[in-house]
């Protein structure tokens, strides 16, 4: 199964308010579930890292959001 953002090339993506509160129960939530505290959030949105989209981000604690890629294990389970 693909990430809901796999084919979107948006500059910003909205955060899931329910996830932040520990209340999101949607298995395929369309909003970002942000785990990293170093990613910059402005007005409830994160900016997508263009370098990461290209597979070329070398910043260890990048302030931009890296869209998670599905792993082979995730695809076999779903």
DOKE-498354 format. One record per atom (N, C-alpha, C, O): residue in one letter; z negated, y, x negated. Coordinates in steps of 0.05 Angstrom, whole numbers, plus 5000, padded with zeros to 4 digits. Atoms other than C-alpha are relative to their C-alpha. Layout:
REM DOKE-498354
AZYX;...
***
This chain:
REM DOKE-498354
X500049764983;X500050005000;X500050254982;X498750254961;X499749765016;X501750694974;X497850205007;X496650205028;X501849774995;X497151284966;X501350185020;X503850205020;X498749824981;X498251765024;X501450234987;X503050375001;X498849785014;X500352274972;X502349924981;X503450084967;X498150115020;X505151824933;X502750155001;X503950184979;X497349884998;X511452174958;X499950305006;X502050425011;X500349714995;X508752874968;X499950154973;X498550064955;X500249835024;X509953404915;X499050275009;X500450475007;X501249754991;X505253924942;X498450124977;X497449984959;X501649875021;X501754434899;X497049965006;X495549934987;X502850044993;X495154364937;X499749795022;X501649755038;X500650204980;X491953824979;X497250065011;X495450144996;X502649954988;X486153895028;X498049774994;X498749544993;X502150195004;X479453555015;X499049895027;X499350025047;X501250124977;X476253075064;X497150105003;X495450034986;X502749904996;X470053415092;X498149785006;X495849784998;X501750234993;X467452765120;X499249844975;X496949754973;X500750155025;X467852415051;X497850144985;X496050014975;X502049855014;X463852965019;X497249965012;X495249964998;X502550054986;X458452845071;X499249715001;X497149645012;X500550294999;X458852095063;X500649875027;X499649665033;X499550094972;X461652015134;X502849905005;X503449825027;X497250074995;X469051855125;X500249695002;X499449554984;X499750294994;X470551165155;X503049935002;X503649705009;X497150064997;X478251225154;X501049854975;X500949964953;X499050165023;X481250675110;X502450134986;X502750114962;X497749865011;X487651075100;X499850305005;X501650425017;X500449724995;X484851775102;X502250174987;X503050124965;X497849845010;X490152305094;X499050234982;X500750394972;X501149795016;X485452775057;X498949904974;X498449664971;X500950075027;X483152774985;X497049925000;X495350075010;X502850085005;X476752384969;X499450054971;X500049894953;X500449905027;X474652764907;X497449884989;X495249935000;X502450115014;X469852394860;X499250164976;X496950174969;X500449855025;X470552824798;X498850285007;X499950425024;X501349744995;X465953434796;X501350224983;X500650464987;X498849805017;X470153794743;X502750105011;X503850295000;X497549914988;X476353864788;X499550255016;X497650265032;X500449744987;X477054574813;X500849995029;X502949895036;X499549994971;X476554664889;X500050295009;X498150445003;X499849734989;X478855304922;X500749985029;X502749865037;X499650004971;X478355414997;X500449725012;X502149685029;X499950274990;X477354665009;X502549854992;X503149645004;X497650135010;X483554474970;X499949964970;X498650114956;X499750045028;X485254194902;X502950044992;X504750005009;X497249965010;X491354364860;X500849744985;X499349644968;X499050245013;X495553764839;X500850064972;X502150264966;X499249975028;X496453674764;X502949914997;X503649685000;X497150055003;X503953724752;X500549814976;X502349654976;X499650175024;X503153404683;X499349705007;X500649524998;X500850274993;X499552794713;X502149875018;X502649635015;X497950114983;X505052714765;X502349894982;X503549694989;X497950095019;X509852644706;X498949794980;X500449684964;X501250195018;X504952184670;X499550114972;X499449964953;X500349875026;X503852684614;X497650184997;X497650354979;X502449835003;X496953004625;X498349894977;X497649654977;X501750085022;X492952984561;X497350134999;X495850114980;X502649874999;X486953394583;X497949805008;X498249675029;X502050214993;X480752954582;X498450065026;X497949875041;X501449934975;X477153334638;X501750215014;X501050455015;X498149824988;X483053644674;X498950125026;X497749985043;X501149874976;X481154164726;X501949975024;X501250055047;X498250054978;X487153964768;X499849715010;X498949534995;X500350264987;X487353364815;X502249814991;X504649874992;X498250225007;X490452714791;X500249815023;X498349685030;X499650184976;X493352334850;X499749724990;X501149634972;X500450275009;X490851624844;X502549835006;X503749855027;X497750184997;X496251104834;X498949735009;X496849644999;X501050264992;X495550434869;X500249804977;X502149814962;X499950215020;X493849854824;X501249755011;X501249725036;X499050264990;X497049164829;X498049855017;X498749735037;X502150134984;X490348904853;X499850115028;X499549965047;X500249874974;X490049414909;X502349915018;X501949865042;X497750084984;X497049224932;X499749715010;X500549655032;X500350284991;X495248474935;X497949975021;X498049795038;X502250024981;X488848594974;X500850125027;X500250005048;X499249874976;X491949065025;X502449865011;X503449935032;
***
